[in-house]
């Protein structure tokens, strides 16, 4: 009877372990699909914003190629860090689950109260791990959104600076052309006055000569 009871307890332990693994795998699949959906939505949104900026952003991106490379490198490092944290979090969940399962198997679950206590601890550990992972994912998403907004603001600022520089250059050229035109008019006026003075002088000399001849 003891051997049969032990076999039934071992079968019950194996069944709960299988159920725990199935629930954990289902939760991980659900979370991964949710993260993939959020990532795709963020990527689609970013792609649409880049398409709307078009040619204007290309000029700013060409001037800031080095900055873009650094942003890409930082983005890659953040992605690697996030993946490492997710793997570490997954290992922690599996380690906690395995420890609880080993403990339950060693104790053989001889008392109902002990089984309930272990089940509560295991569930609490899983809930805490999931909450920690969700909080970390949310924080990463907020940082990515802030980074996207910062880059957009920088792009707009660079574009505005480029437009201001171009406008000032056009105003300078226009002023130079106006100054040149004004100088030409002044030179023409000076030449006209000189010609009038020469004509007046010549007429006076002719009149004086005629008077002397007379």
Residue pairs with C-beta under 8 A, 6 or more apart in sequence:
6 108
9 108
9 109
10 105
10 108
12 109
13 101
13 104
13 105
13 108
13 109
16 101
16 104
17 101
20 97
20 101
20 122
21 97
24 93
24 94
24 97
24 126
27 126
27 130
28 90
31 130
31 133
35 137
38 141
42 141
42 144
42 145
46 148
49 152
50 57
53 155
56 159
57 155
57 159
59 159
59 162
60 155
60 158
60 159
60 162
61 68
61 155
63 158
63 162
64 154
64 158
71 147
71 151
75 147
78 140
78 143
78 144
82 140
85 136
86 133
89 129
89 132
89 133
89 136
92 129
93 125
93 126
93 129
93 130
96 122
96 125
96 126
96 129
97 122
97 125
97 126
100 118
100 121
100 122
100 125
103 118
104 115
104 118
107 114
107 118
109 115
109 118
